């Protein structure tokens, strides 16, 4: 069951990270003249979103399966 939560969390966390990257990169491009800095900042945000949703999904599935 733990492997299932890792797979489900990985799929949806990847989607969340991609969405976070696209949104933040598009917004940061409006505020910075070069393209390198917004890319790095958006990549950091997307990694944070991936980590957050991965941890939340594993914990949520673990808690739900105990009931």
N, CA and C atoms as an extended XYZ file, in Angstrom:
201
Properties=species:S:1:pos:R:3:atomname:S:1:resname:S:1:resid:I:1 pbc="F F F"
N         0.818       -1.187        0.000 N   UNK     1
C         0.000        0.000        0.000 CA  UNK     1
C         0.866        1.257        0.000 C   UNK     1
N         2.040        1.160        0.607 N   UNK     2
C         2.939        2.318        0.631 CA  UNK     2
C         3.426        2.645       -0.774 C   UNK     2
N         3.694        1.612       -1.560 N   UNK     3
C         4.128        1.833       -2.945 CA  UNK     3
C         3.031        2.513       -3.758 C   UNK     3
N         1.787        2.134       -3.503 N   UNK     4
C         0.658        2.766       -4.178 CA  UNK     4
C         0.591        4.264       -3.859 C   UNK     4
N         0.801        4.609       -2.591 N   UNK     5
C         0.750        6.022       -2.222 CA  UNK     5
C         1.917        6.802       -2.828 C   UNK     5
N         3.063        6.160       -2.983 N   UNK     6
C         4.213        6.814       -3.621 CA  UNK     6
C         3.909        7.064       -5.103 C   UNK     6
N         3.328        6.088       -5.773 N   UNK     7
C         3.024        6.232       -7.197 CA  UNK     7
C         1.961        7.312       -7.413 C   UNK     7
N         0.872        7.243       -6.664 N   UNK     8
C        -0.192        8.237       -6.798 CA  UNK     8
C         0.338        9.621       -6.430 C   UNK     8
N         1.081        9.706       -5.347 N   UNK     9
C         1.659       10.985       -4.946 CA  UNK     9
C         2.640       11.517       -5.973 C   UNK     9
N         3.408       10.637       -6.572 N   UNK    10
C         4.367       11.068       -7.584 CA  UNK    10
C         3.704       11.621       -8.828 C   UNK    10
N         2.631       10.980       -9.255 N   UNK    11
C         1.925       11.442      -10.456 CA  UNK    11
C         1.304       12.815      -10.218 C   UNK    11
N         0.551       12.946       -9.142 N   UNK    12
C        -0.131       14.210       -8.895 CA  UNK    12
C         0.823       15.305       -8.432 C   UNK    12
N         1.890       14.944       -7.754 N   UNK    13
C         2.887       15.940       -7.365 CA  UNK    13
C         3.625       16.476       -8.579 C   UNK    13
N         3.880       15.613       -9.543 N   UNK    14
C         4.521       16.064      -10.782 CA  UNK    14
C         3.618       17.027      -11.537 C   UNK    14
N         2.334       16.716      -11.605 N   UNK    15
C         1.388       17.628      -12.249 CA  UNK    15
C         1.320       18.969      -11.520 C   UNK    15
N         1.320       18.929      -10.198 N   UNK    16
C         1.283       20.168       -9.419 CA  UNK    16
C         2.556       20.980       -9.638 C   UNK    16
N         3.696       20.303       -9.702 N   UNK    17
C         4.962       21.004       -9.921 CA  UNK    17
C         5.020       21.640      -11.304 C   UNK    17
N         4.517       20.932      -12.309 N   UNK    18
C         4.481       21.503      -13.655 CA  UNK    18
C         3.570       22.726      -13.723 C   UNK    18
N         2.426       22.635      -13.101 N   UNK    19
C         1.505       23.780      -13.076 CA  UNK    19
C         2.129       24.955      -12.334 C   UNK    19
N         2.773       24.683      -11.209 N   UNK    20
C         3.422       25.755      -10.448 CA  UNK    20
C         4.533       26.398      -11.259 C   UNK    20
N         5.279       25.597      -11.993 N   UNK    21
C         6.359       26.149      -12.814 CA  UNK    21
C         5.812       27.055      -13.910 C   UNK    21
N         4.807       26.572      -14.627 N   UNK    22
C         4.255       27.353      -15.745 CA  UNK    22
C         3.664       28.668      -15.249 C   UNK    22
N         2.935       28.620      -14.156 N   UNK    23
C         2.299       29.823      -13.634 CA  UNK    23
C         3.330       30.819      -13.126 C   UNK    23
N         4.269       30.356      -12.305 N   UNK    24
C         5.249       31.286      -11.735 CA  UNK    24
C         6.223       31.798      -12.787 C   UNK    24
N         6.597       30.962      -13.730 N   UNK    25
C         7.501       31.419      -14.787 CA  UNK    25
C         6.831       32.500      -15.632 C   UNK    25
N         5.584       32.307      -15.951 N   UNK    26
C         4.853       33.308      -16.716 CA  UNK    26
C         4.715       34.623      -15.968 C   UNK    26
N         4.489       34.543      -14.678 N   UNK    27
C         4.360       35.767      -13.888 CA  UNK    27
C         5.705       36.457      -13.672 C   UNK    27
N         6.752       35.681      -13.409 N   UNK    28
C         8.068       36.283      -13.176 CA  UNK    28
C         8.648       36.891      -14.448 C   UNK    28
N         8.271       36.383      -15.606 N   UNK    29
C         8.756       36.971      -16.861 CA  UNK    29
C         8.280       38.411      -17.028 C   UNK    29
N         7.144       38.725      -16.440 N   UNK    30
C         6.613       40.085      -16.540 CA  UNK    30
C         7.418       41.085      -15.711 C   UNK    30
N         8.154       40.573      -14.703 N   UNK    31
C         8.825       41.460      -13.762 CA  UNK    31
C        10.338       41.525      -13.921 C   UNK    31
N        10.925       40.592      -14.656 N   UNK    32
C        12.373       40.562      -14.828 CA  UNK    32
C        12.716       40.634      -16.318 C   UNK    32
N        13.709       41.442      -16.665 N   UNK    33
C        14.055       41.586      -18.084 CA  UNK    33
C        14.762       40.367      -18.679 C   UNK    33
N        15.576       39.677      -17.895 N   UNK    34
C        16.255       38.490      -18.416 CA  UNK    34
C        15.409       37.250      -18.150 C   UNK    34
N        15.725       36.160      -18.823 N   UNK    35
C        14.920       34.948      -18.681 CA  UNK    35
C        15.550       33.921      -17.748 C   UNK    35
N        16.793       34.128      -17.362 N   UNK    36
C        17.469       33.132      -16.524 CA  UNK    36
C        16.954       33.163      -15.085 C   UNK    36
N        16.840       34.348      -14.518 N   UNK    37
C        16.413       34.447      -13.126 CA  UNK    37
C        14.980       33.938      -12.918 C   UNK    37
N        14.023       34.314      -13.761 N   UNK    38
C        12.673       33.746      -13.578 CA  UNK    38
C        12.638       32.226      -13.716 C   UNK    38
N        13.475       31.677      -14.590 N   UNK    39
C        13.513       30.220      -14.749 CA  UNK    39
C        13.992       29.552      -13.462 C   UNK    39
N        15.045       30.087      -12.864 N   UNK    40
C        15.585       29.507      -11.628 CA  UNK    40
C        14.586       29.639      -10.493 C   UNK    40
N        13.960       30.795      -10.373 N   UNK    41
C        12.980       31.004       -9.305 CA  UNK    41
C        11.771       30.091       -9.488 C   UNK    41
N        11.305       29.940      -10.711 N   UNK    42
C        10.161       29.063      -10.978 CA  UNK    42
C        10.529       27.601      -10.726 C   UNK    42
N        11.760       27.226      -11.037 N   UNK    43
C        12.200       25.852      -10.770 CA  UNK    43
C        12.222       25.569       -9.271 C   UNK    43
N        12.673       26.528       -8.479 N   UNK    44
C        12.681       26.352       -7.021 CA  UNK    44
C        11.255       26.218       -6.478 C   UNK    44
N        10.358       27.037       -6.987 N   UNK    45
C         8.965       26.972       -6.549 CA  UNK    45
C         8.347       25.632       -6.933 C   UNK    45
N         8.661       25.155       -8.133 N   UNK    46
C         8.079       23.881       -8.564 CA  UNK    46
C         8.628       22.717       -7.746 C   UNK    46
N         9.894       22.772       -7.361 N   UNK    47
C        10.444       21.729       -6.485 CA  UNK    47
C         9.781       21.757       -5.114 C   UNK    47
N         9.518       22.948       -4.604 N   UNK    48
C         8.821       23.058       -3.321 CA  UNK    48
C         7.402       22.522       -3.425 C   UNK    48
N         6.726       22.817       -4.521 N   UNK    49
C         5.363       22.306       -4.716 CA  UNK    49
C         5.371       20.782       -4.821 C   UNK    49
N         6.351       20.237       -5.545 N   UNK    50
C         6.448       18.778       -5.658 CA  UNK    50
C         6.649       18.144       -4.285 C   UNK    50
N         7.593       18.674       -3.512 N   UNK    51
C         7.873       18.108       -2.191 CA  UNK    51
C         6.658       18.209       -1.281 C   UNK    51
N         5.995       19.351       -1.289 N   UNK    52
C         4.833       19.544       -0.426 CA  UNK    52
C         3.723       18.555       -0.766 C   UNK    52
N         3.354       18.469       -2.033 N   UNK    53
C         2.258       17.584       -2.411 CA  UNK    53
C         2.626       16.112       -2.271 C   UNK    53
N         3.879       15.777       -2.440 N   UNK    54
C         4.305       14.389       -2.243 CA  UNK    54
C         4.162       13.990       -0.773 C   UNK    54
N         4.643       14.832        0.114 N   UNK    55
C         4.543       14.542        1.552 CA  UNK    55
C         3.085       14.492        1.997 C   UNK    55
N         2.299       15.449        1.558 N   UNK    56
C         0.887       15.485        1.947 CA  UNK    56
C         0.144       14.259        1.428 C   UNK    56
N         0.409       13.859        0.201 N   UNK    57
C        -0.312       12.703       -0.344 CA  UNK    57
C         0.071       11.415        0.367 C   UNK    57
N         1.333       11.225        0.675 N   UNK    58
C         1.751       10.007        1.387 CA  UNK    58
C         1.158        9.991        2.790 C   UNK    58
N         1.200       11.125        3.474 N   UNK    59
C         0.630       11.177        4.825 CA  UNK    59
C        -0.881       10.982        4.806 C   UNK    59
N        -1.545       11.590        3.854 N   UNK    60
C        -2.998       11.473        3.773 CA  UNK    60
C        -3.424       10.039        3.475 C   UNK    60
N        -2.766        9.399        2.549 N   UNK    61
C        -3.108        8.008        2.234 CA  UNK    61
C        -2.788        7.099        3.413 C   UNK    61
N        -1.690        7.357        4.116 N   UNK    62
C        -1.350        6.554        5.288 CA  UNK    62
C        -2.397        6.702        6.386 C   UNK    62
N        -2.871        7.914        6.606 N   UNK    63
C        -3.880        8.147        7.648 CA  UNK    63
C        -5.222        7.530        7.247 C   UNK    63
N        -5.608        7.673        6.008 N   UNK    64
C        -6.887        7.138        5.546 CA  UNK    64
C        -6.887        5.609        5.596 C   UNK    64
N        -5.794        4.995        5.274 N   UNK    65
C        -5.733        3.529        5.264 CA  UNK    65
C        -5.754        2.924        6.670 C   UNK    65
N        -5.452        3.717        7.692 N   UNK    66
C        -5.503        3.194        9.057 CA  UNK    66
C        -6.932        3.080        9.562 C   UNK    66
N        -7.865        3.783        8.933 N   UNK    67
C        -9.264        3.743        9.372 CA  UNK    67
C       -10.030        2.731        8.637 C   UNK    67
